[in-house]
Amino acid sequence: MGETGLRKRREDEKSIQSQEPKTTTLQKELGLISGISIIVGTIIGSGIFISPKSVLSNTEAVGPCLIIWAACGVVSTLGALCYAELGTMITKSGGEYPYLMEAYGPIPAYLFSWASLIVMKPSSFAIICLSFSEYVCASFYPGCKPPQIVVKCLAAAAILFIMTVNSLSVRLGSYVQNIFTAAKLVIVAIIIISGLVLLAQGNTKNFENSFEGAQLSVGAISLAFYNGLWAYDGWNQLNYITEELQNPYRNLPLAIVIGIPLVMACYILMNVSYFTVMTATELLQSQAVAVTFGDRVLYPASWVVPLFVAFSTIGAANGSCFTAGRLIYVAGREGHMLKVLSYISVKRLTPAPAIIFHGIIATIYIIPGDINLLVNYFSFASWLFYGLTILGLIVMRFTKKDLERPIKVPIVIPVLVTLISVFLVLAPIISKPEWEYLYCMLFILSGLIFYFLFVYYKFGWAQKISKPITMHLQMLMEVVPPEEGPE
């Protein structure tokens, strides 16, 4: 009887062990549809619904405006194809971080993670959640501006919700992304179809003489490109989660080739729809273009627009959090951030500490009043790092010839995108010099101080402080270092 019980106990233990995950690594749970959803869901945020007038204000005519939107889509696609080569050559999560590390070494990679993790990523996350909050609050405060405290509290609640969802499960986070992307495409379809119907009915007056009064100076065109590409920002997001993508050699380039042209078609057709009901002057005067469109075309069902714009922004925020968490995770794994940020939840197999850290920093950015100005000045830093990354692709063609390249783009594409990025970095500084650009560069370079203190020299007193903090956080959050999985 005792032997039978012992045998049964051993079988039960084996059964339990077989149910447990074999390794504490990020799981490959994202397929092609999830990949396309992350690209589309992250790119199409609040921008195309709220302020497409930024491109129009620089071109001052309908024709050049539509051409700029199309050209920005082409540039984003070319950039993403370069990233597809990088992503299949270096199959690590973290976006630009591992590519800069491989091409140039730790210092440029650290400066990228420093600028991204402390300012660019969390402030972007905060602004998207604030946009969501303002749209939701506007429904409860008709005819007046919602109180800032209400807007900020709701934005903080949105950050907490997204942070919790992504910390609980990779699959749950991707499901949320898929649902909100579907909801977003519904309102995009409503606006596009409504516009095309009106166009077919003969509402073409605003497209007559569409190049009249256009501003074609280098400065105006560069700023129009700058604003258009900001709306396309997110074309590189899939490279942050390469380790969790099923069959990345196939799904990464396929998601890019499907996702970004889909966004480009939506952007152009939505702008065409706006111009069917608004003149260029009316569009420039509108505070929220999609709402103005809804009031004129969809009334009395115009309430649908702010509802679905809220869905759109929360979906973009979810995609931003999902990918930024992986960047922090990779930086922690390389020893460029606190080690605990590279740990993975034992139960959930998600980079929970990295996601929570990102959410906390984003919540801090909600406290000040207007941080849009700060992000605008830091957005040029994004193209600085995009340019460096794609230049790194050219460099590695000569320095890392032995690396396997399942996808290899013609060399002319990375050369062209590198030149465009140089133009985009220098154009706003030359056309409208501001001290803030200098402050931005100084902030990026200030990361060198932290690099040499905490990463390169690893002073003993810093280790004495960080080790007990890491140990207590590890026990509190039930997280462990990731196991080395096969590349």
N, C-alpha and C positions, 0 to 999 in steps of 0.2 A: 504493500500500500504506500509505504514511504518512498519506494523507488519510482512508483507511478506518479506520485505527487511531484517529485523532484524533476522527472522527465517533462511533466506538464508545465512546471515553472520555467524550465529552460526554453521550451517551445514558445511560451508567452513572451519571454525576454527577447527571443529572436524575432517574434512578430512585431513587438514594439520597436526594435531597432530597425526593422525593414521599413516601418512607417516614417521613421525620422529622416530628415534630409541628411545626405551623406557628407555634404560640405557646406560651410557657411560662406557661400559665394553668391553674387548676384545671378538670378535665374534668367534664362533666355525664354521669356514669356511674351515677347512682342513680335507679332507677325507683320505682314505687308500692310494690312488695313490699319493696324495701330500705328505703324510708321507714317503712313500718309496722313492719318488723323493728327499726329503730333506736329507734322510740318504745317498742314493747313490750319490746325487749331491754334498753333502758336503765332503764325504770321498774321492771320486774320483776327485781330483783336478789336480794340475800340477805335483805332485810327481811321479806317475806311468809313465808319459810320459817323464819326464826330467831326473830323477836320481834314477832309480831302482838299480843302481850300488852300492848304499850305503850298501845294504844287502850283495851283492856279494863280496864287498871289505873286509868284515869281515869274511865271510865263505870261500872265495877263491875257491869255487867249485860249479858246477851247481846243483848237487843233494841236498846238505844241504841248498842251497839258496832257492830252491823250497819248501823244507820242512818248512823252516822258514816262508815263505809267507803264507803257509797253517796254521801253528801253530798260527801265529799272527791273522789270521782270526778267528780261534777257540777261542782264548783268548778274542778278541773283542766281539764275539757273547755271550760268557759267561758273560762278563762284562755288555753287553747291556741287557741280561735277568735279571740280578740283578737290573738294572735300571728300567726294566719293572715292577718289584714288587714295587720298590720305587715310580715309576710314577703313578701306579694305587692305591697305598696306600695313597700317598700325592699328590693329583691332583692339584698341583700348578705349574705354569711356573717358569723358572729360573734354571732348571737343578739341579746341586749339591747344590745350595744355600738353598732352603727350606729343603732339606734332612739333611744337616749339621746343620741347625737351629733346626730341630726337634730332632736330635740325640744328639747333644752336646751343643746346646745353641747358643747365638749370636756371640761370639768371633770367633770360627772357621769359621762360615758362613761369618762374616765380612772380615776375612783375605782372604777367597776364593774370595769374590767379589772384594776386593782391588787388589789382584794380577791379577785377570782375566780382570777387567775393565781397569786398567791402563797400563798393559803390554801385557799379553798373548793374549787376544782376538784382540785388535787393531793392534798389531804387526803382528799377523798371517794374519789378513785382509789385511794389507799393503803389506806383502810379496806376497800374492796370486795376488793382483792387479799389483804389480811390475812384476811378472812372466808373467801375461797377456800382460802387456805393452811391455816387452822385445821381446815376440814372435811376436807381431804385428809390432813393429818397425824393427825387423830383416828383414821383407819382403821388407822394403823400403831402407834398407842399406845393400845390398848384398855384401859379402866379407869384411865387416868391422863392427866394434862395433858401435851401435847407440850412439849418444850423450846422456849423462846422463840426461841433462836438458829435452830432449824430452821424454825420458823414464819416468821420474818422473812426468812431466806434464800430460802425457797420463794416468798414474796410478792414479793421483789425479782426473782426469776427470772420470775415471772408478768408483772411490769411490763416487764421487758426483752423478753419474748416479744411482748407486745401492742404495745409501742413499735416493735419491728422490723417486725412485720406491717403496721402502719399507715404506716410510713415507706417500705416497699417498694412498695405499690400501693394505690390507692383501691379498686380492684375486689377485691383480696385481702382488704382490711379489711372490705368489705361482705359478701363470701362468708363470712368467719369469723363475722360478726354474724348472718347468715342461718342458718348451721349451728347455732350455740349457741342462737339464739332458738327454732329448731325443737326442739332437745333440751330446752330449758327448758319449752316448751309440752307436751312429752311427760309430764314429771313433774307439771306442773300438771293435765293431763288425768287422770293416774292418781289423784291425790289427790281431784279433784272427782268422778270417776266412782265411786271407792270410797266416798266420803262419801254420794253420792246413793243408791247401792245400799243402804248401811246405813240411810239415812233411809227408804227405801221398805220396808225390813224392819221398821220400827217403832221405830227408835232415836231417838225424839223427846223423851225425858225431859228433856234439858238445855234444851229450848226452851219448856218449860212455865213459866209465870210469869216470862217473860223480861225484864220490866221491874221486877221486884221488887228492891229495894235499890239502884236506880240513883242515881247522883250527877248531879244536873241543875243544879248551880251553874254560873255563868258561867265561873269559873276552871277547873273540871273539864272543861267542854265545850270551852273554848278549847285546853286542853292536849291533849285527845283529838284535836281537829282538827289541831293542830300536828303530832302524831305521825303521824296518818293521811296528811296532806299530804306529810310527809317521805318516806313510803313511795311516794307518787305522784311524787316529785321526778324530773324527766326529761321531763315532758310538753312542755317547750319545746325539747327537744334538736334537733328537725328544723330549727329556725330558724338553727342554727349552721352548717348546710351548704346553705343555699338555693342558692348558686352552683353546687353540684354536683348539684342535683336536676333531673331531666328534667321539663320542662313544670311548673314550680313553681305556676303559677296553678291547675292542676287537681290535681296530686299532693300539694301541701302541705295544703290543707284536707281532701282525701279521706283522706290518711293519718291526720290528726288525728281525723276523725269515725269512722274504723274502729278505729284503734289504741287510743285512750284508753277508749272504752266496752268494748272487748275486755278491757283490763286491769281495768276496774272490775268486769265480770262475773266475771272470774277471782278477784279479791280477795274478793268477797262469797261466791262459791260455795266457795272454799277455807276461809274462816272458818266457813261452815256445816258443811263436812266436819270441821273440827277439833272443833266443838262436838257432833258426833254421837258422838264417842268420848271426849271429855274434858269434865268440868264446868268451870265458870269458874275454880274454885279450882285444879284440876289444870293448866289451861292457864297460869295465872299462875305456878305452881311449876315449869313445864317450862323447861329452859334452851334447848332447840331444839325448837320445837313440831312442825315437820315430821318430825323424827327420832322423837319420841314417837309421832306418828301412824303412822309407818312400822312401828315396833316392835310396835304393837298391831294393825295391820290387815294389813300386808304380810309379816309373818314367815312363812317364813324368807328371803324375798326383800327384807328391809328395807334391805339394803346398797344397793339401787337409789336410795334417797332421798339419802344423802350424796353419791353419785356425781353425780346429776343436779343437786343443789344446787351442787356445784362447777362444773358446766357453766353453771349459771345465773349464778353470780357472775362467772365469767370473761367471759361474754357481756356482762354489765352493765359490767364494767371496760373491755372493748373499745369499747362504745358511748360511754362517758365519755371515753376517750382520743381517739376519733375526732372528737368534737365539740369538746373542749377545745383540741385542736390547731388547729382553725379559728379559735377565739376569739383565741388567741395570734397566729396569722397575721394576722388583721385588725388587731389592736392594733399589731403591728409595721408593717403597711402604712400605718397612719395616723400613724406616727411617735411612738406612745405607749410603745413598747418598743424594744429594740435592733433596728436595721433588718434585721439578718441573720435575725431571727425571721420576717420576712415573705417570705423568699426561698423559691423552689421548686426542687426537685431537677430537674436538666436531664434525667436519664434516666428518672426515675420519675414526674415531674409531681405530686409530693405535697409538702405543707408540712413536709418532714422536720425542719428546724431547730426549728420550733415544737413538733412532737411529741416530739422528743428532749429539749427543754427541760422540757416537761411531765413526762416520765418521770423526769428527774433530780430535779426538785423533789419528786415523789411518793415517790421512793426515799429521800430525806432524811427525809420524814415517817414512814417505817417505823422509823427508828432509835429514836425515843423509845418508851416503853412503850405507854401508852394515849392515843390521840389522839381517841377518841370524844367525850370531854368537850369538847374544843376545837371539834369540828365541830358539836356540839349548840348551842354558844353562837353559832357563826357561821351556823347555819342560819336564824336569824331575819333575818340580813342578806340572805339570798336573797329572802325575801318583801318586804324593804324595796326591793330593786331590781326585783322583779316589779311591785310597786305603782307605783314611779316610772315604769317602762316603760309600763304600761297607762294611767297618768295622762297620759303623753306622747302616747298615741294620742288621748285626748280633746283635749289641747292642740293637736295637729296638725290636728284637724278644723276648727279656727278659724284656725291660723297657716299651714297648708300646704294650703289648699283646692285648689290647682292640681295636686297630686300625683294620679296615676291610682290608683284603688282598685278592682282587679278583684274583690276581696271586701270587702264593707262590712257589718259587724255592727251591729245596733241599738245605739244609744248607751247604752241601759240596761245592756247587758252589761258594757262596760268600767267604767261607774260602779259597778255592783254589785261587780265583782272588785276595784276600787280600795278600796272600803270594807272588803271582807273582808281585804285585805292589811294595811290600817291596823289592823284588829282583831287580826290574827295577829302583827303586830310588837309592838303594845302589850300584848296579853294576857299573854304569859309574863313580861314585865317587871313588870306590875302584880300578877299573882297570886303570883309568887315572885321578888322583886327580888334580883339578884346583881350583884356588882361586875364580873363578867366581861362583862356586856352593855355596861358603860361602857368597859371595855378594848377591846372589839370596835369600838365606835364611834370610839374614839381611834385605833385602828389604821387604820380605813378613812380617817379624816381625815388621818392622817399621810402618805397618798399625795400630798396637796397639796404637801408639801415636795419630793418627787421630781418632781412635775409642773412646778413653777416652776423648779427647778434645771436639769432635763434637757430639758423639752419646750417650755416657754414662752420662757425666756430663752436656752436653748441656749448655755451658757457654752463659751468656746473650749477650755479645758483638757479638758472632757468630750469634745468632738469629737476632740481629739488622741489621747485614749485609745481611743475607740470605733472610729475609722476603721481603724487597723491590725488590731484584733481582728476586725472585720467582714471585712476583706480575707483574712486567714489562714483564718478559718472558711469563707469562701466557697470558697477553693481546696481546703481539706481535704474539704469535704462535697459539692463539685461542685454548688453551688446558684447561682441567678441571681435578680435581682429579677423579679417578675411583670410581664408585659406588660399594658398596658391593653387589656382586651377590651371588647366591646360590653356595655352594661348590660342 
